[in-house]
Amino acid sequence: MLFSSMIFLWVFLPIVLIVSRILPIKLNNVFLLIASLLFYAFGEPKYVLLMLCSIAINYAAGMLLAHFDGGKVARRVVLAAAVTLNLGFLLYFKYMGLIVQTLNHLLGDRLTVPEIALPIGISFFTFQALSYVVDVYRGDCEVQKNPLHLALYISFFPQLIAGPIVKYRDISERILNRTITVEKTAEGIRRFIYGLAKKVLIANALSEGADLIYDLPVNELTGALVWTASILYTFQIYYDFSGYSDMAIGLGKMFGFDFKENFRYPYTSFSIREFWQRWHISLGTWFKEYLYIPLGGNRKGRMRTYLNLVIVFFLTGFWHGAGYNFILWGLYHGFFSVLERTRVGEFLKRHRVAAFIYTCLVVNFGWVIFRIVSLRQLFEVSKRFFLPFAYGSSHYVVAEFVTPHMLLALAAAFLGMGFLRPLMRRTEGTALPEVLWCGVLLALCVLSLASNTYNPFIYFRF
């Protein structure tokens, strides 16, 4: 079920919100769990069993870790088993096809590539479950003895499909005891509407042009078309994903939960290192806490730091999807993250304008790698990206794909990068104007959704 769908906005959400207000906290948790499973079952009914299996495995792992408290060997065995099972699900459902394709490339076409449907959001709820088990093992949080409470943490519908990735220790108190106020609910509704507007009014509008251009035959792509598509997609993926995160954070507030920010205006960054401190923050902190630091972080010398960064970004790319382009995208960002730990990083700190332009270009081309699945097509598009004037002949022109509506969305996207922050700070607390503005945005979103022009969230695939 999509947040940006009529059935969610006018049926599911109002019913769940009203009923949750009536029930006491204990029954409320059970109700929210049932609602979350129904939410997931709406699009993936058969994979509810997979999620329940994941919940059972990680609940059992937590209980066994508590049972073997003091037994180092037994606890390590339990942790290893839990990690293996969680990653095993992920590898099978998400990466088995890529693994078999790779083996066929190496050994010849001897194996049949399995057709396995990808459970929506499996990467997100698997990482949440893993963080719980690891935190219990480390002693960073108490084991949850009530399976329903752990099930609610893993399956809670606001952040179930596309994050943000929430650590159990950050919301464990809210599961047991939370206060819902009118002010917090209003703040959640406001945040949800802003996220909905990002998705429906900006991301969806920009996706039309980007998809049409990327669907053209490669020999018809000019440098201008490639640059147009790359810019449209750069803004599309940000407003699509950050819009979802805003809606998830807003929904959390409506139900008494506080999720941490997942984006902090990443396109105003002055380096790739800073970009990753602002982009998909929950994923970045997950890899930092559960992989980069255990590998040694930056504590074991310069070369080991570089290696650790490459490993983290390789796996970051691999996490995003079963495709060589995602791995290449991860290594691409890893290269620049390593590069910025040399004198290049010092140069960027001294020359802010050059740093901003450099970051925009690196990020923009990175999204070209991310978007194009075929490596052969990526090679052709890359030539047009870096040598735009050498490819100017085509039956198509930019004006055919960029409509006035799209230009308006692009202007809004540019202003929303962070340039409106001073204005937004000055208007905070002015209730009536913001209520009216939210009402206008909601009305425009509903009109847009009524025309059936929306598309699924990009990160639903991951």
Sequence and secondary structure as in RCSB ss.txt:
>XXXX:A:sequence
MLFSSMIFLWVFLPIVLIVSRILPIKLNNVFLLIASLLFYAFGEPKYVLLMLCSIAINYAAGMLLAHFDGGKVAR
RVVLAAAVTLNLGFLLYFKYMGLIVQTLNHLLGDRLTVPEIALPIGISFFTFQALSYVVDVYRGDCEVQKNPLHL
ALYISFFPQLIAGPIVKYRDISERILNRTITVEKTAEGIRRFIYGLAKKVLIANALSEGADLIYDLPVNELTGAL
VWTASILYTFQIYYDFSGYSDMAIGLGKMFGFDFKENFRYPYTSFSIREFWQRWHISLGTWFKEYLYIPLGGNRK
GRMRTYLNLVIVFFLTGFWHGAGYNFILWGLYHGFFSVLERTRVGEFLKRHRVAAFIYTCLVVNFGWVIFRIVSL
RQLFEVSKRFFLPFAYGSSHYVVAEFVTPHMLLALAAAFLGMGFLRPLMRRTEGTALPEVLWCGVLLALCVLSLA
SNTYNPFIYFRF
>XXXX:A:secstr
  TTSHHIIIIIHHHHHHHHHHS HHHHHHHHHHHHHHHHHHH GGGHHHHHHHHHHHHHHHHHHHHTTT HHHH
HHHHHHHHHHHHHHHIIIIIHHHHHHHHHHHH S S        TTHHHHHHHHHHHHHHHHHTSS     HHHH
HHHHH GGGTTT     HHHHHHHHHS    HHHHHHHHHHHHHHHHIIIIIIHHHHHHHHHHHTS GGG  HHH
HHHHHHHHHHHHHHHHHHHHHHHHHHHHHTT     S S GGG SSHHHHHHHSSHHHHHHHIIIIITTTTTTSS
 HHHHHHHHHHHHHHHHHHH SSHHHHHHHHHHHHHHHHTTTHHHHHHHH HHHHHHHHHHHHHHHHHHHH   H
HHHHHHHHHHH GGG    S  GGGT  HHHHHHHHHHHHTTTTTHHHHHHHTT HHHHHHHHHHHHHHHHHHHH
TT     GGGG 
